[in-house]
Amino acid sequence: MSDPSSFCSSEQFITRHLNLHLKVDFSSHVISASSAQTVRCLQDSLSTLILDTKDLTIKKVSLNGQEAKFSLGAAHSFKGTPLEITLPSPLTRGEEAILEICSETSPKSSALQWLKPEQTAGKTHPYLFSQCQATHCRTIVPCQDTPSVKFTYYCQMSVPKELVALMSALNDGDFIDPHDSTRKIYRFKQNVPIPSYLIALVVGALEGRKIGPRTTVWTEKESLEAAVYEFAETEKMLKYAESLVGPYVWEKYDLLILPPSFPYGGMENPCLTFVTPTVLAGDRSLASVIAHEISHSWTGNLVTNRTWENFWLNEGHTMYLERRIDGLLYGEQFRQFKASGGWKELQNAVNTFGATNPLTNLVPNLHEVDVDVAFSSIPYEKGFALLFYLEQLLGGPDVFLGFLKTYIQVFAYKSVTTDEWKTFLYSYFQDKVDILDKVDWNGWMHTPGMPPVQPKYDMTLANACISLANKWTAAKESDLSSFSAADLKELSSHQQIEFLTLLLLKDPLPLSHVKRMQEVYNFNAVKNSEILFRWLRVCILAKWEDAIPLALKMATEQGRMKFTRPLYRDLYNFDKARDLAVSTFLKNRSSMHPVTEMLVAKDLHVDA
């Protein structure tokens, strides 16, 4: 199947290895690149190659040392521009060749965020980080920017010598540039084949601290102690994951805590997971983000969705594994609690999109759809709900884990489609085909809105949250004095998150109730970003003007899209906050991540 998000044809040729030379220039916000791609021809008499590019300047192309003619096709609004290369002589099936390209990034590359010194914790040095998922690697180098193609890579990266460079690969040494003593060259190797979206780089004033046999935590020194404490259980999570689904093949599992503008909770770049600083809660309560990114080492990085329409194969399975690790760490009731919380998150996402929106399909059609615009928690939570439902249908957690482990063994190092997954599911459970035939596959996969069936959950830990949420929504003004700080005494931070999530699924609370909630619970002072985010949404939806500056503060001081976009949307829908929300965005947009900026501009109906 072809990838609607890519120009290149993986049926004609595939990239086997990428050898990169990169030079990072902070003054011009440009990376100069020389890339040598080992390509293998998959058909007879191939005379042209098409690669994905976006906002790149192409300077020279050659094949096996012979100069090749090239042209850039028509620019597409979000896919970029196809690079068509006319080969000096045709390639035949099975033949391999070295394709060399000299190129340069644009300062507006959507994969790269260049931070000024004042945007960093140390305030002294600039900082650069990449985010290639889903289709942004093409803004760094010309490539087959599709998850259907996997390759190994080697890179030599030149950076100012006072800075540290890291990549989604193993470090292969560094040295002072013999031609320029102000620069240092770092070398990296990734020996496990990966798709283009997992290429990642960072350059900054970074320090590392080893926290386990396979893990170093990297960050600016100002955040190092907090990060070392927060992620102390990483090796334990890695071992639990290995006990569930087999050996970890990537050798090291390092963590990088990024500046606040990083747009995601985490990014599973192999050998170097990127993490938002919003998980530094001080009590390890949000460290399950690490369990999620660790799980991607198997589901996503080892077995990969073939196109972004099959994204649930990456994220649904990873949510399932994350919650299995949670169960081993904190008990089965906690796993069930997180699962039931996921159903509420799914309801929230469906409500945001609208229940008839085709982007709420588990397997959406992404022809002429920007993957960034389609991104949501749907593939995560609808995908998880399907796997959790199948677990219950097919014999329980141990039985289903047997399937998952075998699925990973069979499809390791490959890219897979939903149809291939389903065919394998039927072959693995061939003695239960009659049960599988009763599943409403079309309802789960190709129908918008909530799934056709809700799995069953152990509600032990959820019931206290439901009870408190119901008490608040049913309360009259005369009942408000019955609430006190003691209400939260027995609730964990996870249960407080669930309590607020439940309130967001109901009609907005009266303003009097929200003011009373602040009096007795003082959520405004909470350091846990997941609690604070939901609380501020509750306040804005209740039209509490006092919460406007706090919501704008959270929307601008960090750039995690999970928080920033809903806060800006809620503020836009509050008439007394709309103008301030728009003006705050316009003032801060230049310091936002390019993808976050683009999507918030859409949310606020501001011209890009």
C-alpha positions in Angstrom: 0.0 0.0 0.0 1.3 3.5 -0.8 1.7 6.1 1.9 -0.6 9.1 1.3 1.8 11.3 3.4 4.8 10.7 1.2 5.9 11.4 -2.4 8.3 8.6 -2.6 7.4 5.1 -3.8 8.7 2.4 -1.5 7.6 -0.2 -4.1 10.3 1.1 -6.5 13.3 1.4 -4.2 14.2 1.4 -0.5 16.9 3.1 1.5 19.1 0.6 3.3 21.6 3.0 5.1 22.1 6.7 5.5 25.5 8.2 6.1 25.2 11.8 7.2 27.6 14.8 7.6 25.8 17.7 9.4 27.1 21.1 10.2 25.0 23.1 12.7 25.1 26.9 12.3 23.4 28.7 15.2 24.0 32.2 13.6 22.0 31.4 10.5 19.7 28.7 12.0 20.7 26.4 9.2 22.1 22.8 9.1 24.3 22.0 6.1 24.0 18.4 5.1 25.8 15.9 3.0 24.0 12.6 2.9 25.0 9.4 1.2 22.0 7.0 0.9 22.5 3.3 0.0 19.4 2.6 -2.1 18.2 -0.8 -3.3 16.2 -1.0 -6.5 13.1 -3.2 -6.3 12.1 -3.1 -10.0 13.6 -3.6 -13.4 15.0 -0.6 -15.2 14.5 2.2 -12.7 15.5 5.5 -14.3 14.2 8.1 -11.7 14.1 8.3 -7.9 11.7 10.5 -6.0 12.5 11.6 -2.4 10.6 13.7 0.1 11.8 17.3 0.8 10.3 20.4 2.4 11.9 23.8 2.6 15.3 22.4 1.6 17.9 23.9 -0.8 19.3 21.1 -2.9 22.8 21.9 -4.2 24.2 18.8 -5.8 23.1 15.2 -6.5 25.2 12.2 -7.7 24.7 8.5 -8.1 27.8 6.2 -7.6 30.0 9.3 -8.1 28.3 10.4 -11.3 26.5 13.7 -11.3 22.7 13.3 -11.6 20.1 15.7 -12.9 17.4 16.7 -10.5 14.3 18.8 -10.3 11.9 19.9 -7.6 8.2 19.3 -8.3 5.3 21.5 -7.4 5.1 22.4 -3.7 2.3 20.8 -1.7 0.7 22.8 1.1 1.9 20.4 3.8 3.7 17.5 2.2 6.5 19.7 0.8 8.2 19.2 -2.6 9.1 16.0 -4.4 12.8 15.8 -5.4 12.9 13.9 -8.7 16.3 12.5 -9.6 17.1 11.4 -13.1 19.7 8.6 -12.9 22.8 8.6 -15.1 22.0 5.0 -16.0 19.0 2.9 -15.0 19.1 0.5 -12.0 18.0 -3.1 -12.2 16.1 -5.1 -9.6 18.3 -6.0 -6.6 21.0 -3.5 -7.5 22.3 -1.2 -4.8 23.7 2.3 -5.4 25.0 5.2 -3.4 23.0 8.4 -3.8 24.8 11.5 -2.6 23.0 14.8 -1.9 24.3 18.1 -0.7 21.5 20.2 0.9 20.7 22.9 3.4 17.8 23.4 5.8 15.7 26.5 5.9 15.6 28.6 9.2 11.8 27.7 9.1 12.4 24.0 9.1 9.3 22.5 10.9 11.5 19.7 12.4 13.9 22.1 14.1 13.5 24.5 17.0 16.3 26.9 17.5 16.3 28.5 21.0 18.0 31.7 21.9 20.1 31.6 25.2 17.3 33.4 27.1 14.9 30.6 26.2 17.0 28.0 28.0 17.4 27.3 31.7 21.1 28.4 31.7 20.5 31.6 29.7 24.1 31.4 28.3 24.1 29.2 25.2 21.7 28.6 22.4 19.9 25.2 22.0 18.6 23.1 19.1 16.3 20.1 19.0 14.5 18.2 16.4 11.1 16.6 16.2 10.7 14.5 13.0 7.5 12.6 13.8 5.4 12.4 11.8 6.6 13.8 8.4 9.3 16.4 9.3 12.5 14.5 8.6 12.1 15.8 5.0 12.8 19.3 6.3 16.3 18.2 7.5 17.5 15.9 4.7 15.9 14.6 1.5 14.7 11.1 2.3 12.0 8.4 2.0 10.0 10.1 4.7 7.6 7.2 5.3 7.5 4.6 8.1 7.3 1.9 5.5 11.0 2.2 4.9 13.6 1.4 7.6 17.4 1.9 7.4 20.5 2.1 9.6 22.4 5.4 9.9 25.8 6.9 10.7 26.3 10.6 11.4 29.1 13.0 11.9 27.8 16.3 13.3 29.9 19.5 13.6 28.8 21.9 16.5 30.4 24.7 18.5 32.9 23.0 20.8 31.4 24.3 24.0 28.1 22.5 23.3 27.2 18.8 23.5 25.5 16.9 20.6 23.3 13.8 21.0 21.3 11.7 18.6 18.9 8.8 18.5 21.9 6.5 18.2 24.9 5.2 20.0 27.8 7.6 20.6 30.8 6.7 18.4 33.3 9.2 19.9 34.1 12.9 19.3 37.0 15.1 18.4 38.0 18.7 17.8 37.5 19.6 14.1 41.0 19.6 12.6 40.0 22.4 10.2 38.3 24.6 12.8 39.4 24.5 16.4 36.2 26.3 17.5 34.1 23.3 16.6 33.8 19.7 17.7 32.6 16.7 15.6 30.4 14.1 17.3 29.9 10.7 15.7 26.9 8.4 16.1 25.8 5.0 14.8 22.4 3.4 14.7 22.8 -0.3 13.8 19.1 -1.2 14.1 17.0 -0.2 11.1 14.6 2.6 11.8 12.1 4.8 9.9 13.0 8.4 9.1 10.8 9.8 11.8 13.0 8.4 14.5 16.1 10.3 13.4 16.6 12.9 16.2 19.3 15.4 17.2 19.9 17.9 20.0 22.7 20.4 20.6 23.0 22.4 23.8 24.7 23.0 27.1 23.9 19.5 28.3 25.0 17.5 31.2 24.5 13.8 31.8 24.2 11.6 34.9 24.1 7.8 34.8 21.0 6.5 36.7 21.2 2.8 35.7 23.3 0.3 33.7 21.7 1.3 30.4 20.5 4.9 31.2 22.0 8.3 31.4 19.7 11.3 32.0 20.7 14.4 30.0 19.4 17.9 30.6 20.7 21.4 31.3 22.4 21.3 34.7 19.6 23.4 36.3 17.1 20.5 35.9 19.6 17.6 36.4 18.9 16.8 40.1 15.1 16.9 39.6 15.4 14.6 36.6 17.7 12.1 38.3 15.2 11.8 41.1 12.1 11.6 38.9 13.3 8.9 36.6 15.1 6.7 39.1 12.9 3.7 38.3 13.8 3.6 34.6 15.8 0.4 34.8 13.1 -1.3 36.7 10.6 -0.3 34.0 13.0 -1.6 31.3 13.3 -4.9 33.1 9.5 -5.2 33.4 9.1 -4.5 29.7 11.6 -7.1 28.8 9.8 -9.6 31.1 6.6 -8.9 29.1 7.8 -8.8 25.5 11.4 -9.9 25.2 14.9 -8.5 25.0 15.7 -4.8 24.6 17.7 -4.6 21.3 18.8 -0.9 21.4 21.7 -1.3 23.9 21.2 1.9 25.8 18.1 3.8 27.0 19.0 7.4 27.6 16.6 10.2 28.6 16.8 13.8 27.5 14.7 16.4 29.4 14.0 19.2 26.9 13.2 22.9 27.3 9.5 23.6 28.0 8.6 24.4 24.3 8.9 20.6 23.4 5.5 19.9 21.9 4.9 16.3 23.2 4.9 14.4 26.5 7.7 12.2 25.2 9.2 11.1 21.9 10.5 7.6 21.7 13.7 8.3 19.7 15.7 5.1 19.9 18.6 5.2 22.5 17.5 8.7 23.5 13.9 9.3 24.6 12.9 13.0 24.5 10.8 14.1 27.6 8.8 17.2 28.4 9.9 19.0 31.7 6.1 19.0 32.6 6.5 15.5 33.9 8.9 16.7 36.6 6.2 16.6 39.3 8.7 16.1 42.2 7.0 12.8 43.3 7.5 10.5 40.3 3.7 10.5 39.8 4.0 11.3 36.1 6.8 8.9 35.3 4.5 6.6 33.4 5.4 8.8 30.4 8.7 6.9 30.6 6.9 3.5 30.7 5.1 4.6 27.6 8.3 5.6 25.7 10.1 2.5 26.9 7.3 0.4 25.5 7.8 2.0 22.1 11.1 0.3 21.9 9.1 -2.7 20.9 5.8 -1.4 19.6 6.6 1.5 17.2 10.4 1.3 16.9 10.8 -2.4 16.4 7.4 -3.1 14.9 6.2 0.0 13.0 3.0 1.2 11.5 3.5 1.1 7.7 1.6 4.4 7.2 0.3 7.1 9.5 -3.3 5.8 8.8 -2.2 2.8 10.9 -0.8 4.9 13.7 -2.9 3.0 16.3 -0.7 0.0 15.8 2.2 2.0 17.3 0.2 3.9 20.0 -2.6 1.4 21.0 -0.1 -1.4 21.6 2.2 1.0 23.4 -0.6 2.2 25.7 -1.4 -1.5 26.4 2.2 -2.2 27.3 2.6 1.0 29.4 -0.4 -0.1 31.4 0.9 -3.6 31.8 4.1 -2.1 33.3 1.9 0.1 35.5 0.2 -3.1 36.7 3.6 -4.7 37.6 4.7 -1.6 39.4 1.5 -0.7 41.3 -0.9 -3.6 41.0 -3.7 -4.8 38.8 -6.3 -2.4 40.3 -4.1 0.5 39.2 -3.8 -0.9 35.6 -7.6 -1.2 35.5 -7.9 2.3 36.9 -5.6 3.8 34.2 -7.6 1.8 31.6 -10.9 3.3 32.7 -9.3 6.7 32.8 -8.2 6.2 29.2 -11.9 5.7 28.2 -12.7 9.1 29.6 -9.8 10.7 27.7 -11.2 9.0 24.6 -14.6 10.6 25.3 -12.9 14.0 25.7 -11.1 13.6 22.3 -14.2 12.5 20.5 -16.1 15.4 22.0 -13.4 17.8 20.8 -13.4 16.5 17.2 -17.2 15.8 17.0 -18.6 12.2 17.0 -19.1 12.1 13.3 -15.6 13.4 12.4 -13.8 10.8 10.3 -10.5 11.6 12.1 -12.1 9.8 15.1 -11.9 6.5 13.1 -9.3 4.1 14.5 -8.0 3.8 10.9 -8.6 7.2 9.3 -8.2 8.1 5.6 -5.3 10.5 5.5 -5.4 11.3 1.7 -4.9 15.1 1.5 -4.9 15.3 5.4 -2.0 16.8 7.3 -0.9 14.2 9.8 -0.2 17.0 12.4 -3.8 18.2 12.1 -5.1 14.6 12.5 -3.0 14.0 15.6 -4.9 13.3 18.8 -5.3 10.7 21.6 -7.8 8.7 19.4 -5.2 6.2 18.1 -3.8 5.8 21.7 -7.0 5.3 23.6 -9.3 3.8 21.0 -6.5 1.5 20.0 -5.9 0.6 23.7 -9.6 0.0 24.3 -9.7 -2.5 21.4 -6.8 -4.4 22.7 -8.2 -4.4 26.3 -11.5 -5.6 24.9 -9.8 -8.4 23.0 -7.8 -9.3 26.1 -11.1 -9.9 28.0 -12.7 -11.7 25.0 -9.9 -14.1 24.3 -8.9 -15.4 27.8 -7.4 -12.7 29.9 -4.1 -10.8 30.4 -1.7 -13.8 30.2 -3.3 -15.2 27.1 -3.3 -11.9 25.3 0.3 -11.2 26.2 1.3 -14.4 24.5 -0.2 -13.0 21.3 1.5 -9.6 21.7 4.9 -11.2 22.3 4.6 -13.4 19.3 3.3 -10.5 17.1 6.5 -8.5 18.1 8.7 -11.5 17.2 7.1 -12.1 13.9 7.0 -8.4 12.7 10.3 -7.2 14.4 12.3 -4.9 12.1 9.3 -4.6 9.8 6.5 -2.2 9.1 2.9 -3.5 9.3 -0.6 -2.6 8.3 -3.9 -3.1 10.2 -4.9 -5.9 7.8 -1.7 -7.8 8.4 -2.2 -7.4 12.2 -5.7 -8.7 12.0 -4.7 -11.6 9.8 -2.0 -12.5 12.3 -4.5 -12.2 15.2 -6.8 -14.7 13.5 -4.0 -17.1 12.8 -2.7 -16.9 16.4 -6.2 -17.5 17.9 -7.3 -20.0 15.2 -9.1 -22.0 17.9 -11.2 -18.8 18.8 -12.2 -17.7 15.3 -15.9 -17.9 16.2 -15.3 -15.4 19.0 -13.3 -13.0 16.7 -16.0 -13.2 14.1 -18.4 -11.7 16.5 -16.2 -8.5 17.0 -17.7 -5.5 15.2 -14.5 -4.8 13.2 -16.0 -2.2 11.1 -17.4 -0.4 14.2 -14.0 -0.4 15.8 -11.8 0.4 12.8 -13.8 2.4 10.3 -16.6 4.2 12.1 -16.2 7.6 13.8 -17.1 8.3 17.4 -16.8 6.0 20.4 -16.2 2.3 20.0 -19.2 -0.1 19.6 -18.4 -1.8 22.9 -17.0 -0.6 26.2 -14.6 -3.0 27.9 -15.2 -3.9 31.6 -13.1 -2.2 34.2 -12.4 -2.9 37.9 -13.7 0.3 39.3 -12.3 0.0 42.9 -9.9 3.1 42.5 -12.3 5.0 40.2 -15.4 4.9 42.4 -14.0 7.5 44.9 -13.4 9.9 41.9 -16.9 9.3 40.5 -18.5 9.8 43.9 -16.7 13.1 44.5 -17.4 14.4 41.0 -21.1 13.5 41.3 -21.2 15.2 44.7 -19.9 18.5 43.2 -22.2 18.4 40.1 -25.3 17.7 42.3 -24.4 20.2 45.0 -26.6 23.3 45.5 -25.1 26.5 46.7 -26.3 25.8 50.2 -24.3 22.5 50.2 -20.9 24.0 49.4 -19.9 24.3 53.0 -19.9 20.5 53.2 -16.7 20.3 51.1 -13.3 20.4 52.7 -9.6 19.7 52.1 -10.3 16.3 53.7 -12.1 15.2 50.5 -8.8 14.7 48.7 -6.9 13.2 51.7 -7.4 9.6 50.5 -7.1 10.4 46.8 -3.8 9.9 45.0 -2.6 12.4 42.4 -3.8 9.9 39.7 -7.3 9.9 41.3 -7.3 13.7 41.5 -6.6 13.8 37.7 -9.5 11.4 37.2 -11.8 13.4 39.3 -11.1 16.6 37.2 -11.4 14.6 34.0 -14.8 13.5 35.0 -15.9 17.1 35.7 -14.7 18.0 32.1 -17.1 15.4 30.7 -20.1 17.1 32.4 -21.7 20.5 32.0 -19.5 23.3 33.3 -19.8 23.8 37.1 -21.4 27.0 38.4 -18.9 29.7 39.2 -19.7 29.6 42.9 -18.7 25.9 43.0 -15.4 26.5 41.2 -14.5 29.3 43.6 -15.3 27.0 46.6 -13.2 24.2 45.1 -10.2 26.6 44.9 -10.9 27.6 48.6 -10.9 24.1 49.9 -8.5 22.3 47.5 -6.1 25.1 46.4 -5.5 23.5 43.0 -4.0 26.8 41.8 -0.9 26.0 43.8 -0.5 22.4 42.5 2.9 21.5 40.9 1.5 18.4 39.0 0.9 19.7 35.5 -1.8 17.1 34.7 -3.9 18.2 37.7 -3.3 21.9 37.1 -4.1 21.7 33.4 -7.5 20.0 34.0 -8.3 22.4 36.9 -7.7 25.4 34.7 -9.9 24.0 32.0 -12.7 23.5 34.6 -12.2 27.2 35.7 -12.3 28.6 32.2 -15.3 26.5 31.2 -17.1 27.9 34.3 -16.2 31.4 33.0 -14.1 32.3 36.0 -12.2 35.5 35.0 -9.7 35.1 37.8 -8.4 32.0 36.1 -7.6 33.7 32.8 -4.1 34.8 33.7 -3.2 31.4 35.2 -4.5 29.6 32.1 -2.5 31.9 29.8 0.6 31.5 32.0 0.4 27.7 31.6 -0.4 27.9 27.9 2.8 30.0 27.3 5.3 28.8 29.9 5.3 25.3 28.4 4.5 24.2 24.8 3.2 20.6 25.3 0.4 20.5 22.8 -1.7 18.3 25.0 -2.0 21.3 27.4 -1.4 24.4 25.3 -4.0 23.7 22.6 -7.0 22.9 24.8 -6.2 25.9 27.1 -6.1 28.3 24.1 -9.3 26.8 22.6 -11.1 27.2 25.9 -9.9 30.7 26.3 -11.0 31.6 22.7 -14.5 30.3 23.5 -14.7 32.5 26.6 -15.8 35.9 25.3 -14.0 37.8 28.1 -10.8 36.0 27.4 -10.8 35.8 23.6 -8.9 39.0 22.7 -6.3 38.5 25.4 -5.8 34.8 24.2 -5.2 36.0 20.6 -2.9 38.9 21.6 -0.9 36.6 24.0 -0.4 34.0 21.3 0.7 36.7 18.7 3.2 38.0 21.3 4.6 34.5 22.1 4.3 32.7 18.7 7.9 33.3 17.7 9.2 31.3 20.7 6.8 28.4 20.1 7.7 25.1 18.4 6.8 25.4 14.6 4.1 22.7 14.7 2.5 24.0 17.9 2.4 27.5 16.5 0.8 26.3 13.3 -1.9 24.3 15.2 -2.7 27.0 17.8 -3.0 29.6 15.0 -5.7 27.3 13.5 -7.4 26.9 16.9 -7.5 30.7 17.3 -8.5 31.4 13.7 -5.3 33.5 13.2 -3.5 33.6 9.9 -0.4 31.4 9.8 
